[in-house]
């Protein structure tokens, strides 16, 4: 990741640009609590 932004929704979403020219979007939390890097899988 080299660029990360969020939006103003609730729960907010995190958008990130990756070095291989792709982007991802993940929610900031789930029904089970906040996401951590170990819980995000591709």
mmCIF file of the N, C-alpha and C atoms, coordinates in Angstrom:
data_MODEL
# 
_entry.id   MODEL 
# 
loop_
_atom_site.group_PDB 
_atom_site.id 
_atom_site.type_symbol 
_atom_site.label_atom_id 
_atom_site.label_alt_id 
_atom_site.label_comp_id 
_atom_site.label_asym_id 
_atom_site.label_entity_id 
_atom_site.label_seq_id 
_atom_site.pdbx_PDB_ins_code 
_atom_site.Cartn_x 
_atom_site.Cartn_y 
_atom_site.Cartn_z 
_atom_site.occupancy 
_atom_site.B_iso_or_equiv 
_atom_site.pdbx_formal_charge 
_atom_site.auth_seq_id 
_atom_site.auth_comp_id 
_atom_site.auth_asym_id 
_atom_site.auth_atom_id 
_atom_site.pdbx_PDB_model_num 
ATOM 1   N N  . UNK A 1 1  ? 0.838   -1.176  0.000  1.00 0.00 ? 1  UNK A N  1 
ATOM 2   C CA . UNK A 1 1  ? 0.000   0.000   0.000  1.00 0.00 ? 1  UNK A CA 1 
ATOM 3   C C  . UNK A 1 1  ? 0.885   1.242   0.000  1.00 0.00 ? 1  UNK A C  1 
ATOM 4   N N  . UNK A 1 2  ? 0.546   2.154   -0.899 1.00 0.00 ? 2  UNK A N  1 
ATOM 5   C CA . UNK A 1 2  ? 1.289   3.398   -0.887 1.00 0.00 ? 2  UNK A CA 1 
ATOM 6   C C  . UNK A 1 2  ? 0.383   4.617   -0.780 1.00 0.00 ? 2  UNK A C  1 
ATOM 7   N N  . UNK A 1 3  ? -0.933  4.425   -0.839 1.00 0.00 ? 3  UNK A N  1 
ATOM 8   C CA . UNK A 1 3  ? -1.873  5.532   -0.672 1.00 0.00 ? 3  UNK A CA 1 
ATOM 9   C C  . UNK A 1 3  ? -3.140  4.970   -0.046 1.00 0.00 ? 3  UNK A C  1 
ATOM 10  N N  . UNK A 1 4  ? -3.560  5.523   1.085  1.00 0.00 ? 4  UNK A N  1 
ATOM 11  C CA . UNK A 1 4  ? -4.739  5.036   1.798  1.00 0.00 ? 4  UNK A CA 1 
ATOM 12  C C  . UNK A 1 4  ? -5.627  6.220   2.140  1.00 0.00 ? 4  UNK A C  1 
ATOM 13  N N  . UNK A 1 5  ? -6.942  6.074   1.882  1.00 0.00 ? 5  UNK A N  1 
ATOM 14  C CA . UNK A 1 5  ? -7.911  7.098   2.263  1.00 0.00 ? 5  UNK A CA 1 
ATOM 15  C C  . UNK A 1 5  ? -9.124  6.421   2.900  1.00 0.00 ? 5  UNK A C  1 
ATOM 16  N N  . UNK A 1 6  ? -9.990  7.208   3.522  1.00 0.00 ? 6  UNK A N  1 
ATOM 17  C CA . UNK A 1 6  ? -11.245 6.708   4.086  1.00 0.00 ? 6  UNK A CA 1 
ATOM 18  C C  . UNK A 1 6  ? -12.389 7.588   3.581  1.00 0.00 ? 6  UNK A C  1 
ATOM 19  N N  . UNK A 1 7  ? -13.624 7.084   3.752  1.00 0.00 ? 7  UNK A N  1 
ATOM 20  C CA . UNK A 1 7  ? -14.778 7.907   3.422  1.00 0.00 ? 7  UNK A CA 1 
ATOM 21  C C  . UNK A 1 7  ? -15.476 8.343   4.706  1.00 0.00 ? 7  UNK A C  1 
ATOM 22  N N  . UNK A 1 8  ? -16.637 8.976   4.572  1.00 0.00 ? 8  UNK A N  1 
ATOM 23  C CA . UNK A 1 8  ? -17.354 9.505   5.743  1.00 0.00 ? 8  UNK A CA 1 
ATOM 24  C C  . UNK A 1 8  ? -18.539 8.649   6.160  1.00 0.00 ? 8  UNK A C  1 
ATOM 25  N N  . UNK A 1 9  ? -18.668 7.453   5.616  1.00 0.00 ? 9  UNK A N  1 
ATOM 26  C CA . UNK A 1 9  ? -19.778 6.576   5.972  1.00 0.00 ? 9  UNK A CA 1 
ATOM 27  C C  . UNK A 1 9  ? -19.541 5.949   7.340  1.00 0.00 ? 9  UNK A C  1 
ATOM 28  N N  . UNK A 1 10 ? -20.573 5.306   7.896  1.00 0.00 ? 10 UNK A N  1 
ATOM 29  C CA . UNK A 1 10 ? -20.407 4.573   9.144  1.00 0.00 ? 10 UNK A CA 1 
ATOM 30  C C  . UNK A 1 10 ? -20.903 3.149   8.955  1.00 0.00 ? 10 UNK A C  1 
ATOM 31  N N  . UNK A 1 11 ? -20.136 2.140   9.200  1.00 0.00 ? 11 UNK A N  1 
ATOM 32  C CA . UNK A 1 11 ? -18.703 2.252   9.494  1.00 0.00 ? 11 UNK A CA 1 
ATOM 33  C C  . UNK A 1 11 ? -17.956 2.679   8.248  1.00 0.00 ? 11 UNK A C  1 
ATOM 34  N N  . UNK A 1 12 ? -16.891 3.435   8.446  1.00 0.00 ? 12 UNK A N  1 
ATOM 35  C CA . UNK A 1 12 ? -16.174 3.955   7.283  1.00 0.00 ? 12 UNK A CA 1 
ATOM 36  C C  . UNK A 1 12 ? -15.450 2.846   6.531  1.00 0.00 ? 12 UNK A C  1 
ATOM 37  N N  . UNK A 1 13 ? -15.171 3.101   5.273  1.00 0.00 ? 13 UNK A N  1 
ATOM 38  C CA . UNK A 1 13 ? -14.427 2.161   4.432  1.00 0.00 ? 13 UNK A CA 1 
ATOM 39  C C  . UNK A 1 13 ? -13.027 2.704   4.221  1.00 0.00 ? 13 UNK A C  1 
ATOM 40  N N  . UNK A 1 14 ? -12.086 1.798   4.117  1.00 0.00 ? 14 UNK A N  1 
ATOM 41  C CA . UNK A 1 14 ? -10.691 2.149   3.881  1.00 0.00 ? 14 UNK A CA 1 
ATOM 42  C C  . UNK A 1 14 ? -10.355 1.732   2.449  1.00 0.00 ? 14 UNK A C  1 
ATOM 43  N N  . UNK A 1 15 ? -9.846  2.663   1.670  1.00 0.00 ? 15 UNK A N  1 
ATOM 44  C CA . UNK A 1 15 ? -9.470  2.416   0.280  1.00 0.00 ? 15 UNK A CA 1 
ATOM 45  C C  . UNK A 1 15 ? -7.961  2.531   0.171  1.00 0.00 ? 15 UNK A C  1 
ATOM 46  N N  . UNK A 1 16 ? -7.340  1.612   -0.550 1.00 0.00 ? 16 UNK A N  1 
ATOM 47  C CA . UNK A 1 16 ? -5.893  1.651   -0.678 1.00 0.00 ? 16 UNK A CA 1 
ATOM 48  C C  . UNK A 1 16 ? -5.434  1.308   -2.076 1.00 0.00 ? 16 UNK A C  1 
ATOM 49  N N  . UNK A 1 17 ? -4.396  2.020   -2.528 1.00 0.00 ? 17 UNK A N  1 
ATOM 50  C CA . UNK A 1 17 ? -3.767  1.739   -3.815 1.00 0.00 ? 17 UNK A CA 1 
ATOM 51  C C  . UNK A 1 17 ? -2.537  0.884   -3.571 1.00 0.00 ? 17 UNK A C  1 
ATOM 52  N N  . UNK A 1 18 ? -2.421  -0.177  -4.352 1.00 0.00 ? 18 UNK A N  1 
ATOM 53  C CA . UNK A 1 18 ? -1.304  -1.094  -4.196 1.00 0.00 ? 18 UNK A CA 1 
ATOM 54  C C  . UNK A 1 18 ? -0.276  -0.854  -5.304 1.00 0.00 ? 18 UNK A C  1 
ATOM 55  N N  . UNK A 1 19 ? 0.943   -1.282  -5.073 1.00 0.00 ? 19 UNK A N  1 
ATOM 56  C CA . UNK A 1 19 ? 2.021   -1.028  -6.020 1.00 0.00 ? 19 UNK A CA 1 
ATOM 57  C C  . UNK A 1 19 ? 1.819   -1.737  -7.353 1.00 0.00 ? 19 UNK A C  1 
ATOM 58  N N  . UNK A 1 20 ? 1.042   -2.809  -7.402 1.00 0.00 ? 20 UNK A N  1 
ATOM 59  C CA . UNK A 1 20 ? 0.835   -3.512  -8.673 1.00 0.00 ? 20 UNK A CA 1 
ATOM 60  C C  . UNK A 1 20 ? -0.312  -2.909  -9.482 1.00 0.00 ? 20 UNK A C  1 
ATOM 61  N N  . UNK A 1 21 ? -0.694  -1.673  -9.156 1.00 0.00 ? 21 UNK A N  1 
ATOM 62  C CA . UNK A 1 21 ? -1.695  -0.918  -9.909 1.00 0.00 ? 21 UNK A CA 1 
ATOM 63  C C  . UNK A 1 21 ? -3.120  -1.397  -9.669 1.00 0.00 ? 21 UNK A C  1 
ATOM 64  N N  . UNK A 1 22 ? -3.387  -2.028  -8.550 1.00 0.00 ? 22 UNK A N  1 
ATOM 65  C CA . UNK A 1 22 ? -4.746  -2.410  -8.187 1.00 0.00 ? 22 UNK A CA 1 
ATOM 66  C C  . UNK A 1 22 ? -5.149  -1.665  -6.917 1.00 0.00 ? 22 UNK A C  1 
ATOM 67  N N  . UNK A 1 23 ? -6.422  -1.640  -6.631 1.00 0.00 ? 23 UNK A N  1 
ATOM 68  C CA . UNK A 1 23 ? -6.915  -0.988  -5.421 1.00 0.00 ? 23 UNK A CA 1 
ATOM 69  C C  . UNK A 1 23 ? -7.785  -1.966  -4.649 1.00 0.00 ? 23 UNK A C  1 
ATOM 70  N N  . UNK A 1 24 ? -7.921  -1.714  -3.353 1.00 0.00 ? 24 UNK A N  1 
ATOM 71  C CA . UNK A 1 24 ? -8.811  -2.510  -2.519 1.00 0.00 ? 24 UNK A CA 1 
ATOM 72  C C  . UNK A 1 24 ? -9.668  -1.579  -1.686 1.00 0.00 ? 24 UNK A C  1 
ATOM 73  N N  . UNK A 1 25 ? -10.787 -2.095  -1.230 1.00 0.00 ? 25 UNK A N  1 
ATOM 74  C CA . UNK A 1 25 ? -11.688 -1.377  -0.348 1.00 0.00 ? 25 UNK A CA 1 
ATOM 75  C C  . UNK A 1 25 ? -12.179 -2.361  0.706  1.00 0.00 ? 25 UNK A C  1 
ATOM 76  N N  . UNK A 1 26 ? -12.000 -2.006  1.966  1.00 0.00 ? 26 UNK A N  1 
ATOM 77  C CA . UNK A 1 26 ? -12.444 -2.872  3.054  1.00 0.00 ? 26 UNK A CA 1 
ATOM 78  C C  . UNK A 1 26 ? -13.184 -2.038  4.096  1.00 0.00 ? 26 UNK A C  1 
ATOM 79  N N  . UNK A 1 27 ? -14.174 -2.619  4.760  1.00 0.00 ? 27 UNK A N  1 
ATOM 80  C CA . UNK A 1 27 ? -14.848 -1.891  5.837  1.00 0.00 ? 27 UNK A CA 1 
ATOM 81  C C  . UNK A 1 27 ? -13.924 -1.749  7.042  1.00 0.00 ? 27 UNK A C  1 
ATOM 82  N N  . UNK A 1 28 ? -14.145 -0.713  7.824  1.00 0.00 ? 28 UNK A N  1 
ATOM 83  C CA . UNK A 1 28 ? -13.301 -0.486  8.994  1.00 0.00 ? 28 UNK A CA 1 
ATOM 84  C C  . UNK A 1 28 ? -13.627 -1.449  10.135 1.00 0.00 ? 28 UNK A C  1 
ATOM 85  N N  . UNK A 1 29 ? -14.812 -2.035  10.094 1.00 0.00 ? 29 UNK A N  1 
ATOM 86  C CA . UNK A 1 29 ? -15.183 -2.990  11.131 1.00 0.00 ? 29 UNK A CA 1 
ATOM 87  C C  . UNK A 1 29 ? -16.210 -3.968  10.583 1.00 0.00 ? 29 UNK A C  1 
ATOM 88  N N  . UNK A 1 30 ? -16.431 -5.031  11.325 1.00 0.00 ? 30 UNK A N  1 
ATOM 89  C CA . UNK A 1 30 ? -17.427 -6.023  10.942 1.00 0.00 ? 30 UNK A CA 1 
ATOM 90  C C  . UNK A 1 30 ? -18.358 -6.235  12.124 1.00 0.00 ? 30 UNK A C  1 
ATOM 91  N N  . UNK A 1 31 ? -19.245 -7.187  12.008 1.00 0.00 ? 31 UNK A N  1 
ATOM 92  C CA . UNK A 1 31 ? -20.121 -7.514  13.128 1.00 0.00 ? 31 UNK A CA 1 
ATOM 93  C C  . UNK A 1 31 ? -19.335 -8.069  14.312 1.00 0.00 ? 31 UNK A C  1 
ATOM 94  N N  . UNK A 1 32 ? -18.093 -8.470  14.059 1.00 0.00 ? 32 UNK A N  1 
ATOM 95  C CA . UNK A 1 32 ? -17.251 -9.071  15.098 1.00 0.00 ? 32 UNK A CA 1 
ATOM 96  C C  . UNK A 1 32 ? -16.203 -8.116  15.625 1.00 0.00 ? 32 UNK A C  1 
ATOM 97  N N  . UNK A 1 33 ? -16.278 -6.843  15.276 1.00 0.00 ? 33 UNK A N  1 
ATOM 98  C CA . UNK A 1 33 ? -15.316 -5.864  15.756 1.00 0.00 ? 33 UNK A CA 1 
ATOM 99  C C  . UNK A 1 33 ? -14.451 -5.314  14.634 1.00 0.00 ? 33 UNK A C  1 
ATOM 100 N N  . UNK A 1 34 ? -13.440 -4.510  14.990 1.00 0.00 ? 34 UNK A N  1 
ATOM 101 C CA . UNK A 1 34 ? -12.599 -3.878  13.966 1.00 0.00 ? 34 UNK A CA 1 
ATOM 102 C C  . UNK A 1 34 ? -11.729 -4.889  13.234 1.00 0.00 ? 34 UNK A C  1 
ATOM 103 N N  . UNK A 1 35 ? -11.385 -4.550  12.004 1.00 0.00 ? 35 UNK A N  1 
ATOM 104 C CA . UNK A 1 35 ? -10.459 -5.378  11.234 1.00 0.00 ? 35 UNK A CA 1 
ATOM 105 C C  . UNK A 1 35 ? -9.034  -5.062  11.648 1.00 0.00 ? 35 UNK A C  1 
ATOM 106 N N  . UNK A 1 36 ? -8.192  -6.042  11.582 1.00 0.00 ? 36 UNK A N  1 
ATOM 107 C CA . UNK A 1 36 ? -6.761  -5.839  11.757 1.00 0.00 ? 36 UNK A CA 1 
ATOM 108 C C  . UNK A 1 36 ? -6.071  -6.415  10.529 1.00 0.00 ? 36 UNK A C  1 
ATOM 109 N N  . UNK A 1 37 ? -4.813  -6.122  10.341 1.00 0.00 ? 37 UNK A N  1 
ATOM 110 C CA . UNK A 1 37 ? -4.115  -6.626  9.174  1.00 0.00 ? 37 UNK A CA 1 
ATOM 111 C C  . UNK A 1 37 ? -4.092  -8.136  9.119  1.00 0.00 ? 37 UNK A C  1 
ATOM 112 N N  . UNK A 1 38 ? -4.150  -8.795  10.256 1.00 0.00 ? 38 UNK A N  1 
ATOM 113 C CA . UNK A 1 38 ? -4.133  -10.270 10.252 1.00 0.00 ? 38 UNK A CA 1 
ATOM 114 C C  . UNK A 1 38 ? -5.490  -10.837 9.856  1.00 0.00 ? 38 UNK A C  1 
ATOM 115 N N  . UNK A 1 39 ? -6.558  -10.017 9.899  1.00 0.00 ? 39 UNK A N  1 
ATOM 116 C CA . UNK A 1 39 ? -7.890  -10.514 9.555  1.00 0.00 ? 39 UNK A CA 1 
ATOM 117 C C  . UNK A 1 39 ? -8.273  -10.225 8.119  1.00 0.00 ? 39 UNK A C  1 
ATOM 118 N N  . UNK A 1 40 ? -7.504  -9.418  7.384  1.00 0.00 ? 40 UNK A N  1 
ATOM 119 C CA . UNK A 1 40 ? -7.795  -9.120  5.983  1.00 0.00 ? 40 UNK A CA 1 
ATOM 120 C C  . UNK A 1 40 ? -7.086  -10.145 5.117  1.00 0.00 ? 40 UNK A C  1 
ATOM 121 N N  . UNK A 1 41 ? -7.849  -10.862 4.319  1.00 0.00 ? 41 UNK A N  1 
ATOM 122 C CA . UNK A 1 41 ? -7.246  -11.837 3.421  1.00 0.00 ? 41 UNK A CA 1 
ATOM 123 C C  . UNK A 1 41 ? -7.604  -11.483 1.993  1.00 0.00 ? 41 UNK A C  1 
ATOM 124 N N  . UNK A 1 42 ? -6.748  -11.839 1.058  1.00 0.00 ? 42 UNK A N  1 
ATOM 125 C CA . UNK A 1 42 ? -6.988  -11.514 -0.353 1.00 0.00 ? 42 UNK A CA 1 
ATOM 126 C C  . UNK A 1 42 ? -7.227  -12.790 -1.118 1.00 0.00 ? 42 UNK A C  1 
# 
